[in-house]
Amino acid sequence: MSDNGFEVEFFENVDEAKKKILEDIQINQDIGIGGSMTVHDIKLYTELKNRGNKIYWHWLVDSKDKNKERQKASRADVYICSTNSITEDGKLINIDGVGNRVASMFYGHEKIIIIAGVNKIHKDEKDAIKRIKDIACPQNAKRLNLDTPCRHTGKCNDCNSPHRMCRVTVTIERNPMQSNIKIYLINKELGY
């Protein structure tokens, strides 16, 4: 991954990673958070909020306010999310429904922090996309109570459902020019 221009740090556990993330973010920086079970599960939001960071996360607002919150997150100083998959040659592969998370992963922020467990590492793009469509999407459809075939079958059916989450697929091959992507890889299974 570092060969692709990403700054990468490896941590043995979540606590070590969170400590470093909190050191890398200033208290006066606004934080945008993309939809991420990894970020949710490690409870990073609570620690950032308790120390005084202003946070924009569409998961925490009423449904009528979600789009405004996504827009605020897209303009935050720091953007935090996970990635659906990392290939062995260091590419980030992501599939999104709205597109806010994937767009913010590579543009518009002073710093982009991507947190991932080792379960997100896959051989190549083909394996990565299969994992996303057969593991992450069905679990997210179930969590969000979406009426998609994958929610019921547990694997991608390449559906045409109005609730389909597989709408935007992005491969970040290298750290984009003028972006500051830092990957915090944790030796643990995290997220879907």
Secondary structure by P-SEA (a helix, b strand, c coil): ccccccbbbbbccaaaaaaaaaaaccccbbbbbcccaaaaaaaaaaaaaaacccccccccccccaaaaaaaaaaaccbbbbbbccccccbbbbbccccccccccccccccbbbbbbccccccccaaaaaaaaaacaaaaaaaaacccccccccccccccccccccccbbbbbcccccccbbbbbcccccccc
